[in-house]
Amino acid sequence: MNYLTVENISKSYGELKLFENLSFSIHKDQKIAFVAKNGTGKTSILNMLSGRDQPDSGQIIYRKDIVTAFLSQDPKLDSNLTVEQAIFDTKNPILDIIKQYETAIKNPDDTEAYQKAFDNMDRHNAWDFETQYKQILFQLKLDNLNQKISTLSGGQKKRLALANALLKKPDLLILDEPTNHLDLEMIEWLESFFAKEQITLFMVTHDRYFLERVCNEIIELDHGELYTYKGNYSYYLEKREARIEREAIETGKAKQLFKKELDWMRRQPKARTTKSKSRIDDFHDIKHRAHQRRKDHEVQLELNMERLGSKILELHNISKSYKDKTILNKFEYTFKKGERIGIIGKNGTGKSTFLNIITQSVVPDSGKVVIGETVKFGYYTQSGIPIKQEQKVIDVIKEFGDYIPLKKGRQISAQQLLERFLFDRKKQYDFVEKLSGGERKRLYLCTVLIQNPNFLILDEPTNDLDIVTLNVLENFLLDFPGCLIVVSHDRYFMDKIVDHLFVFRGDGVIEDFPGNYSDFRIYEDSQEPETTDNSKKDKKQWKKDSNNTLSYNEQKEFKNIESKLKSLEFNKKELESQFLNPDLTTDAIQDLSNQLQVILDTIEEKEMRWLELMEKMEQ
């Protein structure tokens, strides 16, 4: 069943042509992710689908009578209402059904109207609406139903708008970055919600795990062309790479043909036959194909980073509270060279406060922060880049100098640096206020990195960045030799970048987990569910039971082995399940057998080391 058809839409802003003649459709039960670089029109297309904007040409046709909901990045809510009032202040078909039922109750003599209203309540499960909205608000951490919208943060408003969109139970739900402002627990709840609800989705998201687990189709806008991939993110990556390779081969062939035809064109006399004129027309088409080239620049920086000394950053008995809320309680930690720490935890547990204490923009209630003499922080905050009226992109960078020093005595100009951050020369003279949200974040990231920090602190760096830029940022950070602290709800990003985690549990409890986010989830899922208050103690046994007979590094190794064994067991089961495929060739079976043997050998090795450490603890 076709819900929506987009026919030949085009959009330009002045001389900037975003796209032209784009066509696609959305059908029932599809869960589509729309992927494109920042600044190429993703948000414009979403705004057109929602009716907030119109294409310059072409049309968007909705199926009659389908219910649609739209979640924007900056939802408009009445600031005078409370959270609960905002739920009832929406154009929700279920609310209309409830109102009709309430009206029918007041007119008991009209049995036909009452029966119709009663049946509608049954059909749409409207009896449980109060329970439904309270459950969703609870999951999205909007427990105070009487809180005024005017007092909500930007993230809370986005979550309230998401709740309204879900409660509408739409046939088609259009989402612009739905996981922004959600903590990891909320994101995983939303994944499970979409898994069980029959909602057709069309979304823009940078969260690649969310995309992988929720979407069954990807539409990519790349260099003005649309490409459709009938699968999840892993399938998309594989097929996209194959497409780019195929295009490169075709361009190579076109170049060879172009050289041949160019030679023919030069040899032709002025008087030409009809046949030769046809060949001339073909020549222009070949010329276009031969000169196509991808503009996939990559950020390549070899910044002249100052070396870190032996003393980097020490936190001694740091405590911090706000009224009756404890953020840190006598926290101790000494940072070492090359540490890559991810910070996770629910919203409101103090993650940003912790970063501000490290960078000394917030003073702790007690304790001491000791910063090494060679440390130079680069702090990327959620607040983003301050926009000055009439300021151009190039001017933002030139505030830090016309030239930026690189390794081995080399330097690059501000213009060259911006090009490496995917801003071409024309874009550099655009006003900052005209940039898309993702482009502003990329520019802000550039201003942080060009100051040559050796200790990077990134607070939600992935918000609003497109998937292409995220891959570039990840590659840069993997090569970054300094210390790194990342707060992020992007699980894919965290798995790729960090070595261990600070888990903010709330009430001043911070636990150091030896592994990445996926390791942590495997560990958490392996624990017994909480039944009593004592179970909280049991759940954190890996932290509390560290035995003094082991050195710090041995304790860390011991906990890491436990986590890795669970991960290896999971990989083993996944691999074993592949042997059930009856279509496996002999070579494929041999390859799987080799992979399985490597895993079994690794498990045996890890178990032996685990036993050694256990024996040492029991001595």
Sequence and secondary structure as in RCSB ss.txt:
>XXXX:A:sequence
MNYLTVENISKSYGELKLFENLSFSIHKDQKIAFVAKNGTGKTSILNMLSGRDQPDSGQIIYRKDIVTAFLSQDP
KLDSNLTVEQAIFDTKNPILDIIKQYETAIKNPDDTEAYQKAFDNMDRHNAWDFETQYKQILFQLKLDNLNQKIS
TLSGGQKKRLALANALLKKPDLLILDEPTNHLDLEMIEWLESFFAKEQITLFMVTHDRYFLERVCNEIIELDHGE
LYTYKGNYSYYLEKREARIEREAIETGKAKQLFKKELDWMRRQPKARTTKSKSRIDDFHDIKHRAHQRRKDHEVQ
LELNMERLGSKILELHNISKSYKDKTILNKFEYTFKKGERIGIIGKNGTGKSTFLNIITQSVVPDSGKVVIGETV
KFGYYTQSGIPIKQEQKVIDVIKEFGDYIPLKKGRQISAQQLLERFLFDRKKQYDFVEKLSGGERKRLYLCTVLI
QNPNFLILDEPTNDLDIVTLNVLENFLLDFPGCLIVVSHDRYFMDKIVDHLFVFRGDGVIEDFPGNYSDFRIYED
SQEPETTDNSKKDKKQWKKDSNNTLSYNEQKEFKNIESKLKSLEFNKKELESQFLNPDLTTDAIQDLSNQLQVIL
DTIEEKEMRWLELMEKMEQ
>XXXX:A:secstr
 EEEEEEEEEEEETTEEEEEEEEEEEETT EEEEEE TTSSHHHHHHHHHTSS  SEEEEEE TT  EEEE SS 
   TTSBHHHHHHTS  HHHHHHHHHHHHHH TT HHHHHHHHHHHHHTTGGGHHHHHHHHHHHTT   TT BGG
GS HHHHHHHHHHHHHHT  SEEEEESTTTT  HHHHHHHHHHHHHS  EEEEE   HHHHHHH SEEEEEETTE
EEEESS HHHHHHHHHHHHHHHHHHHHHHHHHHHHHHHHHHH  SS  HHHHHHHHHHHHHHHHHT         
  B      S  EEEEEEEEEETTEEEEEEEEEEE TT EEEEEE TTSSHHHHHHHHTTSS  SEEEEEE TT 
 EEEE TT     TT BHHHHHHTT SEEEBGGG EEEHHHHHHHTT  TTGGGSBGGGS HHHHHHHHHHHHHT
T  SEEEEESTTTT  HHHHHHHHHHHHH  SEEEEE S HHHHHHH SEEEEEEETTEEEEESS HHHHHHHHH
HS    SHHHHHHHTHHHHT  TTS HHHHHHHHHHHHHHHHHHHHHHHHHHHTT TT  HHHHHHHHHHHHHHH
HHHHHHHHHHHHHHHHHH 
